[in-house]
Amino acid sequence: MKSETKALLESLRAKSTPKDLANLPRFGIAATNPLGVSMVHIQAIAKAFGRNHEVAQDLWATNIYEARLLCAY
């Protein structure tokens, strides 16, 4: 796993909250491996990092819900 991928996963984990995790079902999200990160934080992390296809592939392979969302941005 690339250092960029590890840094992005650490950023996601740092922004995760129990409140956001509890809100997922309220929005109809039935994720199997969620962290509980709001879309505002996911979009901010993506904007700060930019685009990188190889890192996106690494993030997708983690099977973490928010990491996969990050790939879309």
KEKOLNU-130959 format. One record per atom (N, C-alpha, C): x, y, z; atom name; residue number from 1. Coordinates in nm, 3 decimals, m for minus. Atoms other than C-alpha are relative to their C-alpha. Example, Ala and Ser with C-alpha at 12.3 -4.5 7.8 and 13.67 -1.06 7.14 Angstrom:
REM KEKOLNU-130959
@X=0.089; Y=m0.119; Z=0.000; tikol=N; doke=1
@X=1.230; Y=m0.450; Z=0.780; tikol=CA; doke=1
@X=0.090; Y=0.120; Z=0.000; tikol=C; doke=1
@X=m0.082; Y=m0.119; Z=m0.006; tikol=N; doke=2
@X=1.367; Y=m0.106; Z=0.714; tikol=CA; doke=2
@X=m0.077; Y=0.109; Z=0.073; tikol=C; doke=2
END
This chain:
REM KEKOLNU-130959
@X=0.084; Y=m0.118; Z=0.000; tikol=N; doke=1
@X=0.000; Y=0.000; Z=0.000; tikol=CA; doke=1
@X=0.089; Y=0.124; Z=0.000; tikol=C; doke=1
@X=m0.078; Y=m0.123; Z=0.013; tikol=N; doke=2
@X=0.132; Y=0.341; Z=m0.096; tikol=CA; doke=2
@X=m0.014; Y=0.089; Z=0.124; tikol=C; doke=2
@X=0.003; Y=m0.089; Z=m0.116; tikol=N; doke=3
@X=0.214; Y=0.601; Z=0.167; tikol=CA; doke=3
@X=m0.115; Y=0.100; Z=m0.011; tikol=C; doke=3
@X=0.112; Y=m0.091; Z=0.020; tikol=N; doke=4
@X=m0.047; Y=0.832; Z=0.011; tikol=CA; doke=4
@X=m0.131; Y=m0.065; Z=0.043; tikol=C; doke=4
@X=0.120; Y=0.074; Z=m0.038; tikol=N; doke=5
@X=m0.312; Y=0.564; Z=0.060; tikol=CA; doke=5
@X=m0.011; Y=m0.009; Z=0.151; tikol=C; doke=5
@X=0.000; Y=0.007; Z=m0.147; tikol=N; doke=6
@X=m0.212; Y=0.517; Z=0.423; tikol=CA; doke=6
@X=m0.036; Y=0.135; Z=0.061; tikol=C; doke=6
@X=0.030; Y=m0.134; Z=m0.051; tikol=N; doke=7
@X=m0.226; Y=0.893; Z=0.479; tikol=CA; doke=7
@X=m0.147; Y=0.034; Z=m0.017; tikol=C; doke=7
@X=0.142; Y=m0.027; Z=0.022; tikol=N; doke=8
@X=m0.573; Y=0.917; Z=0.327; tikol=CA; doke=8
@X=m0.086; Y=m0.082; Z=0.096; tikol=C; doke=8
@X=0.076; Y=0.083; Z=m0.094; tikol=N; doke=9
@X=m0.699; Y=0.627; Z=0.540; tikol=CA; doke=9
@X=0.011; Y=0.056; Z=0.142; tikol=C; doke=9
@X=m0.016; Y=m0.063; Z=m0.132; tikol=N; doke=10
@X=m0.555; Y=0.796; Z=0.850; tikol=CA; doke=10
@X=m0.087; Y=0.126; Z=0.011; tikol=C; doke=10
@X=0.084; Y=m0.120; Z=0.001; tikol=N; doke=11
@X=m0.733; Y=1.118; Z=0.750; tikol=CA; doke=11
@X=m0.147; Y=m0.037; Z=0.019; tikol=C; doke=11
@X=0.139; Y=0.045; Z=m0.014; tikol=N; doke=12
@X=m1.061; Y=0.930; Z=0.715; tikol=CA; doke=12
@X=m0.028; Y=m0.045; Z=0.143; tikol=C; doke=12
@X=0.020; Y=0.049; Z=m0.138; tikol=N; doke=13
@X=m1.018; Y=0.759; Z=1.051; tikol=CA; doke=13
@X=m0.002; Y=0.116; Z=0.100; tikol=C; doke=13
@X=m0.005; Y=m0.116; Z=m0.089; tikol=N; doke=14
@X=m0.935; Y=1.093; Z=1.215; tikol=CA; doke=14
@X=m0.131; Y=0.079; Z=m0.004; tikol=C; doke=14
@X=0.125; Y=m0.075; Z=0.016; tikol=N; doke=15
@X=m1.259; Y=1.245; Z=1.081; tikol=CA; doke=15
@X=m0.124; Y=m0.083; Z=0.035; tikol=C; doke=15
@X=0.116; Y=0.085; Z=m0.030; tikol=N; doke=16
@X=m1.481; Y=0.950; Z=1.178; tikol=CA; doke=16
@X=m0.055; Y=0.032; Z=0.140; tikol=C; doke=16
@X=0.065; Y=m0.025; Z=m0.128; tikol=N; doke=17
@X=m1.732; Y=1.002; Z=1.457; tikol=CA; doke=17
@X=m0.111; Y=m0.104; Z=0.022; tikol=C; doke=17
@X=0.111; Y=0.091; Z=m0.028; tikol=N; doke=18
@X=m1.981; Y=0.773; Z=1.631; tikol=CA; doke=18
@X=m0.134; Y=0.054; Z=m0.049; tikol=C; doke=18
@X=0.125; Y=m0.062; Z=0.046; tikol=N; doke=19
@X=m2.257; Y=1.021; Z=1.542; tikol=CA; doke=19
@X=m0.019; Y=m0.024; Z=m0.150; tikol=C; doke=19
@X=0.011; Y=0.021; Z=0.144; tikol=N; doke=20
@X=m2.182; Y=0.998; Z=1.169; tikol=CA; doke=20
@X=m0.021; Y=m0.147; Z=m0.032; tikol=C; doke=20
@X=0.019; Y=0.143; Z=0.020; tikol=N; doke=21
@X=m2.161; Y=0.620; Z=1.192; tikol=CA; doke=21
@X=m0.146; Y=m0.039; Z=0.029; tikol=C; doke=21
@X=0.139; Y=0.030; Z=m0.036; tikol=N; doke=22
@X=m2.502; Y=0.608; Z=1.362; tikol=CA; doke=22
@X=m0.099; Y=0.059; Z=m0.101; tikol=C; doke=22
@X=0.088; Y=m0.064; Z=0.098; tikol=N; doke=23
@X=m2.649; Y=0.835; Z=1.091; tikol=CA; doke=23
@X=m0.011; Y=m0.076; Z=m0.132; tikol=C; doke=23
@X=0.002; Y=0.069; Z=0.128; tikol=N; doke=24
@X=m2.572; Y=0.599; Z=0.802; tikol=CA; doke=24
@X=m0.134; Y=m0.067; Z=m0.030; tikol=C; doke=24
@X=0.130; Y=0.062; Z=0.031; tikol=N; doke=25
@X=m2.894; Y=0.393; Z=0.833; tikol=CA; doke=25
@X=m0.111; Y=0.103; Z=m0.023; tikol=C; doke=25
@X=0.100; Y=m0.105; Z=0.018; tikol=N; doke=26
@X=m3.095; Y=0.715; Z=0.857; tikol=CA; doke=26
@X=m0.003; Y=0.049; Z=m0.145; tikol=C; doke=26
@X=m0.009; Y=m0.040; Z=0.140; tikol=N; doke=27
@X=m2.974; Y=0.799; Z=0.505; tikol=CA; doke=27
@X=m0.019; Y=m0.118; Z=m0.095; tikol=C; doke=27
@X=0.023; Y=0.118; Z=0.083; tikol=N; doke=28
@X=m3.050; Y=0.447; Z=0.381; tikol=CA; doke=28
@X=0.128; Y=m0.068; Z=m0.044; tikol=C; doke=28
@X=m0.129; Y=0.058; Z=0.036; tikol=N; doke=29
@X=m2.684; Y=0.344; Z=0.371; tikol=CA; doke=29
@X=0.022; Y=m0.125; Z=0.086; tikol=C; doke=29
@X=m0.022; Y=0.127; Z=m0.068; tikol=N; doke=30
@X=m2.629; Y=m0.021; Z=0.458; tikol=CA; doke=30
@X=0.140; Y=m0.051; Z=m0.033; tikol=C; doke=30
@X=m0.139; Y=0.035; Z=0.030; tikol=N; doke=31
@X=m2.250; Y=m0.031; Z=0.433; tikol=CA; doke=31
@X=0.047; Y=m0.113; Z=0.091; tikol=C; doke=31
@X=m0.050; Y=0.112; Z=m0.079; tikol=N; doke=32
@X=m2.070; Y=m0.344; Z=0.549; tikol=CA; doke=32
@X=0.128; Y=0.034; Z=0.077; tikol=C; doke=32
@X=m0.126; Y=m0.033; Z=m0.066; tikol=N; doke=33
@X=m1.743; Y=m0.176; Z=0.649; tikol=CA; doke=33
@X=0.016; Y=0.153; Z=0.010; tikol=C; doke=33
@X=m0.007; Y=m0.147; Z=m0.008; tikol=N; doke=34
@X=m1.809; Y=0.191; Z=0.739; tikol=CA; doke=34
@X=0.089; Y=0.050; Z=0.114; tikol=C; doke=34
@X=m0.075; Y=m0.066; Z=m0.106; tikol=N; doke=35
@X=m1.597; Y=0.430; Z=0.944; tikol=CA; doke=35
@X=m0.086; Y=0.104; Z=0.072; tikol=C; doke=35
@X=0.082; Y=m0.106; Z=m0.056; tikol=N; doke=36
@X=m1.854; Y=0.705; Z=0.998; tikol=CA; doke=36
@X=0.060; Y=0.137; Z=m0.025; tikol=C; doke=36
@X=m0.057; Y=m0.128; Z=0.039; tikol=N; doke=37
@X=m1.718; Y=1.004; Z=0.807; tikol=CA; doke=37
@X=m0.104; Y=0.074; Z=m0.083; tikol=C; doke=37
@X=0.100; Y=m0.077; Z=0.073; tikol=N; doke=38
@X=m1.947; Y=1.281; Z=0.682; tikol=CA; doke=38
@X=0.050; Y=0.032; Z=m0.141; tikol=C; doke=38
@X=m0.034; Y=m0.032; Z=0.139; tikol=N; doke=39
@X=m1.959; Y=1.368; Z=0.312; tikol=CA; doke=39
@X=0.081; Y=0.129; Z=m0.010; tikol=C; doke=39
@X=m0.076; Y=m0.126; Z=0.001; tikol=N; doke=40
@X=m1.829; Y=1.717; Z=0.388; tikol=CA; doke=40
@X=0.148; Y=m0.029; Z=0.019; tikol=C; doke=40
@X=m0.140; Y=0.032; Z=m0.025; tikol=N; doke=41
@X=m1.508; Y=1.568; Z=0.526; tikol=CA; doke=41
@X=0.059; Y=m0.084; Z=m0.113; tikol=C; doke=41
@X=m0.049; Y=0.082; Z=0.112; tikol=N; doke=42
@X=m1.477; Y=1.311; Z=0.245; tikol=CA; doke=42
@X=0.035; Y=0.090; Z=m0.118; tikol=C; doke=42
@X=m0.024; Y=m0.090; Z=0.112; tikol=N; doke=43
@X=m1.507; Y=1.584; Z=m0.017; tikol=CA; doke=43
@X=0.119; Y=0.092; Z=0.026; tikol=C; doke=43
@X=m0.113; Y=m0.087; Z=m0.034; tikol=N; doke=44
@X=m1.258; Y=1.809; Z=0.165; tikol=CA; doke=44
@X=0.133; Y=m0.076; Z=m0.012; tikol=C; doke=44
@X=m0.121; Y=0.082; Z=0.011; tikol=N; doke=45
@X=m1.002; Y=1.527; Z=0.188; tikol=CA; doke=45
@X=0.034; Y=m0.023; Z=m0.147; tikol=C; doke=45
@X=m0.022; Y=0.025; Z=0.143; tikol=N; doke=46
@X=m1.047; Y=1.449; Z=m0.182; tikol=CA; doke=46
@X=0.052; Y=0.125; Z=m0.070; tikol=C; doke=46
@X=m0.043; Y=m0.125; Z=0.064; tikol=N; doke=47
@X=m1.010; Y=1.813; Z=m0.284; tikol=CA; doke=47
@X=0.144; Y=0.033; Z=0.035; tikol=C; doke=47
@X=m0.136; Y=m0.029; Z=m0.043; tikol=N; doke=48
@X=m0.692; Y=1.853; Z=m0.081; tikol=CA; doke=48
@X=0.101; Y=m0.094; Z=m0.065; tikol=C; doke=48
@X=m0.094; Y=0.098; Z=0.055; tikol=N; doke=49
@X=m0.536; Y=1.536; Z=m0.223; tikol=CA; doke=49
@X=0.011; Y=0.009; Z=m0.151; tikol=C; doke=49
@X=m0.002; Y=m0.003; Z=0.146; tikol=N; doke=50
@X=m0.634; Y=1.562; Z=m0.589; tikol=CA; doke=50
@X=m0.026; Y=m0.138; Z=m0.058; tikol=C; doke=50
@X=0.030; Y=0.124; Z=0.072; tikol=N; doke=51
@X=m0.653; Y=1.281; Z=m0.846; tikol=CA; doke=51
@X=0.125; Y=m0.087; Z=m0.011; tikol=C; doke=51
@X=m0.108; Y=0.098; Z=0.017; tikol=N; doke=52
@X=m0.441; Y=0.966; Z=m0.854; tikol=CA; doke=52
@X=m0.065; Y=m0.136; Z=m0.015; tikol=C; doke=52
@X=0.069; Y=0.126; Z=0.031; tikol=N; doke=53
@X=m0.569; Y=0.650; Z=m1.020; tikol=CA; doke=53
@X=0.055; Y=m0.117; Z=0.081; tikol=C; doke=53
@X=m0.060; Y=0.111; Z=m0.075; tikol=N; doke=54
@X=m0.325; Y=0.415; Z=m0.846; tikol=CA; doke=54
@X=m0.044; Y=0.002; Z=0.147; tikol=C; doke=54
@X=0.044; Y=m0.012; Z=m0.139; tikol=N; doke=55
@X=m0.418; Y=0.547; Z=m0.502; tikol=CA; doke=55
@X=m0.148; Y=m0.034; Z=0.009; tikol=C; doke=55
@X=0.142; Y=0.035; Z=0.002; tikol=N; doke=56
@X=m0.786; Y=0.519; Z=m0.594; tikol=CA; doke=56
@X=m0.019; Y=m0.152; Z=m0.003; tikol=C; doke=56
@X=0.008; Y=0.146; Z=0.004; tikol=N; doke=57
@X=m0.732; Y=0.152; Z=m0.678; tikol=CA; doke=57
@X=0.033; Y=m0.060; Z=0.136; tikol=C; doke=57
@X=m0.036; Y=0.048; Z=m0.135; tikol=N; doke=58
@X=m0.562; Y=0.097; Z=m0.341; tikol=CA; doke=58
@X=m0.114; Y=0.025; Z=0.099; tikol=C; doke=58
@X=0.110; Y=m0.032; Z=m0.090; tikol=N; doke=59
@X=m0.847; Y=0.272; Z=m0.160; tikol=CA; doke=59
@X=m0.119; Y=m0.092; Z=m0.024; tikol=C; doke=59
@X=0.112; Y=0.089; Z=0.033; tikol=N; doke=60
@X=m1.108; Y=0.065; Z=m0.344; tikol=CA; doke=60
@X=0.024; Y=m0.140; Z=0.057; tikol=C; doke=60
@X=m0.033; Y=0.134; Z=m0.046; tikol=N; doke=61
@X=m0.929; Y=m0.255; Z=m0.246; tikol=CA; doke=61
@X=m0.015; Y=m0.017; Z=0.151; tikol=C; doke=61
@X=0.015; Y=0.009; Z=m0.146; tikol=N; doke=62
@X=m0.965; Y=m0.170; Z=0.126; tikol=CA; doke=62
@X=m0.139; Y=m0.046; Z=0.040; tikol=C; doke=62
@X=0.139; Y=0.036; Z=m0.025; tikol=N; doke=63
@X=m1.340; Y=m0.237; Z=0.103; tikol=CA; doke=63
@X=m0.063; Y=0.083; Z=0.114; tikol=C; doke=63
@X=0.055; Y=m0.093; Z=m0.100; tikol=N; doke=64
@X=m1.401; Y=0.055; Z=0.343; tikol=CA; doke=64
@X=m0.094; Y=0.095; Z=m0.075; tikol=C; doke=64
@X=0.103; Y=m0.078; Z=0.067; tikol=N; doke=65
@X=m1.719; Y=0.241; Z=0.253; tikol=CA; doke=65
@X=0.048; Y=0.141; Z=m0.035; tikol=C; doke=65
@X=m0.043; Y=m0.138; Z=0.025; tikol=N; doke=66
@X=m1.577; Y=0.593; Z=0.290; tikol=CA; doke=66
@X=0.122; Y=0.008; Z=m0.092; tikol=C; doke=66
@X=m0.116; Y=0.002; Z=0.091; tikol=N; doke=67
@X=m1.252; Y=0.501; Z=0.113; tikol=CA; doke=67
@X=m0.048; Y=m0.016; Z=m0.143; tikol=C; doke=67
@X=0.055; Y=0.016; Z=0.135; tikol=N; doke=68
@X=m1.459; Y=0.388; Z=m0.185; tikol=CA; doke=68
@X=m0.070; Y=0.126; Z=m0.045; tikol=C; doke=68
@X=0.059; Y=m0.129; Z=0.037; tikol=N; doke=69
@X=m1.655; Y=0.712; Z=m0.176; tikol=CA; doke=69
@X=0.108; Y=0.100; Z=m0.041; tikol=C; doke=69
@X=m0.112; Y=m0.090; Z=0.030; tikol=N; doke=70
@X=m1.326; Y=0.900; Z=m0.175; tikol=CA; doke=70
@X=0.051; Y=m0.022; Z=m0.142; tikol=C; doke=70
@X=m0.043; Y=0.032; Z=0.137; tikol=N; doke=71
@X=m1.238; Y=0.724; Z=m0.502; tikol=CA; doke=71
@X=m0.082; Y=0.076; Z=m0.104; tikol=C; doke=71
@X=0.088; Y=m0.069; Z=0.096; tikol=N; doke=72
@X=m1.534; Y=0.892; Z=m0.670; tikol=CA; doke=72
@X=0.034; Y=0.149; Z=m0.015; tikol=C; doke=72
@X=m0.034; Y=m0.141; Z=0.005; tikol=N; doke=73
@X=m1.396; Y=1.235; Z=m0.591; tikol=CA; doke=73
@X=0.144; Y=0.019; Z=m0.039; tikol=C; doke=73
END
